[in-house]
């Protein structure tokens, strides 16, 4: 577990390492290989996410990526928190909170009025601690019939 990390913008060269981080983090919640196989396309980091969205990484002192978070914007005054993952051995070390604070600061700077997200059930409590409220359920992008907590945080 590391507390020695910095936050920086994601770079295209990070793409494959970010995908691996997302998969490792997701599976650490207890999901089996079949579930993870069903999620691979949804979790695969795309170049457009890095080039078009606000995407940050937490980088350990040794250069390894220990977390990531992405903010996409819609045409209104809202944003979507996406691709939020922390390396399993760094959970509880403040990485997720630091990433979220970076995202929230950016959202406020650009004038977003709210942020929404579809939470993994294992992360719902974390998002609640960050100030989000569960507002409903959304269909999973990977698993037919599965729903996820839909959450929202108002910024104004």
C-alpha positions in Angstrom: 0.0 0.0 0.0 1.4 3.4 -1.0 0.7 6.9 0.2 3.5 8.3 -2.0 1.7 9.1 -5.2 1.0 12.1 -7.4 -1.9 12.9 -9.7 -1.4 13.8 -13.4 -3.3 13.8 -16.6 -3.5 10.4 -18.4 -1.4 10.1 -21.5 -2.0 7.9 -24.6 1.0 5.8 -23.6 -0.8 4.9 -20.4 -3.8 3.2 -22.2 -2.8 -0.4 -21.8 -1.6 0.0 -18.3 -4.8 1.7 -17.4 -6.9 -1.1 -18.9 -4.9 -3.6 -16.8 -5.4 -1.5 -13.7 -9.2 -1.3 -14.3 -9.4 -5.1 -14.8 -7.3 -5.9 -11.7 -9.2 -3.4 -9.5 -12.6 -4.6 -10.6 -11.7 -8.3 -10.1 -10.4 -7.5 -6.6 -14.1 -7.0 -5.6 -14.6 -10.8 -5.9 -15.8 -11.1 -9.4 -15.1 -14.4 -11.2 -13.3 -14.9 -14.5 -16.6 -15.3 -16.4 -17.9 -12.0 -15.1 -14.6 -10.2 -15.9 -14.7 -11.6 -19.4 -18.1 -10.1 -19.9 -16.8 -6.7 -18.8 -13.6 -6.6 -20.8 -15.0 -4.4 -23.6 -16.6 -1.9 -21.2 -13.4 -1.6 -19.1 -10.9 -1.4 -22.0 -9.6 2.2 -22.0 -9.9 3.9 -25.3 -7.6 6.6 -26.8 -10.6 8.9 -27.1 -11.2 8.8 -23.4 -7.7 10.1 -22.8 -7.8 12.7 -25.6 -11.4 13.9 -25.3 -12.2 13.7 -21.6 -10.6 14.9 -18.4 -8.7 11.7 -17.4 -6.3 11.6 -14.5 -4.0 8.9 -13.1 -2.5 8.4 -9.7 1.2 7.5 -10.2 3.3 5.9 -7.5 6.9 7.1 -6.9 8.1 4.0 -8.8 6.1 5.1 -11.9 3.4 2.5 -11.6 -0.2 3.5 -12.0 -2.2 3.0 -8.8 -5.5 4.7 -9.7 -7.5 6.5 -12.3 -10.6 8.6 -12.8 -12.3 10.2 -15.8 -14.8 13.0 -16.2 -16.9 13.2 -19.3 -19.3 16.1 -20.1 -22.6 16.2 -21.7 -24.2 19.0 -23.7 -26.0 20.4 -20.6 -24.4 21.5 -17.4 -23.6 18.0 -16.1 -20.7 15.6 -16.0 -20.3 11.9 -15.7 -17.7 10.4 -13.3 -16.3 7.4 -15.2 -13.5 4.9 -15.1 -12.7 5.2 -11.4 -10.4 2.5 -10.2 -7.7 2.0 -7.5 -5.1 -0.7 -7.5 -6.2 -3.4 -5.0 -3.1 -2.9 -2.7 -3.7 0.8 -2.6 -7.3 0.8 -1.5 -7.8 2.7 1.7 -4.6 4.7 1.1 -6.3 7.9 0.0 -5.8 7.4 -3.7 -9.5 7.3 -4.6 -10.2 10.4 -2.5 -7.3 12.3 -4.1 -8.5 11.4 -7.6 -12.1 12.4 -6.7 -11.0 15.7 -5.3 -9.1 16.4 -8.6 -12.2 15.6 -10.6 -14.5 17.6 -8.4 -12.3 20.6 -8.5 -12.2 20.4 -12.3 -16.0 20.0 -12.5 -16.5 23.2 -10.4 -13.8 25.1 -12.4 -15.6 24.4 -15.7 -19.0 25.3 -14.2 -20.7 21.9 -14.0 -23.8 21.9 -11.9 -23.8 18.2 -11.1 -21.9 15.0 -11.6 -23.6 11.6 -12.1 -22.3 8.0 -12.2 -23.3 4.4 -12.4 -21.6 2.8 -9.4 -20.3 -0.7 -9.0 -22.3 -2.0 -6.0 -19.0 -2.5 -4.1 -18.1 1.2 -4.6 -21.5 2.7 -3.7 -20.4 3.4 -0.1 -17.3 5.2 -1.3 -19.2 7.5 -3.6 -21.7 8.2 -0.8 -18.8 9.3 1.4 -17.7 11.6 -1.4 -21.2 13.3 -1.3 -23.2 11.3 -3.9 -26.7 10.2 -3.3 -28.3 7.1 -5.0 -31.1 8.3 -7.2 -32.1 5.0 -9.0 -30.8 2.1 -11.0 -29.2 1.9 -14.4 -28.7 -1.2 -16.6 -25.2 -2.6 -16.7 -23.3 -2.0 -19.9 -21.9 -5.5 -19.8 -24.2 -8.0 -18.0 -27.8 -8.3 -19.3 -30.4 -8.0 -16.5 -27.9 -6.6 -14.0 -28.5 -3.1 -12.7 -26.2 -0.6 -11.0 -26.8 2.2 -8.5 -27.3 5.5 -10.3 -25.8 8.3 -8.2 -25.7 12.1 -8.3 -23.9 14.9 -6.6 -25.1 18.5 -7.0 -22.2 21.1 -7.2 -24.3 24.2 -6.7 
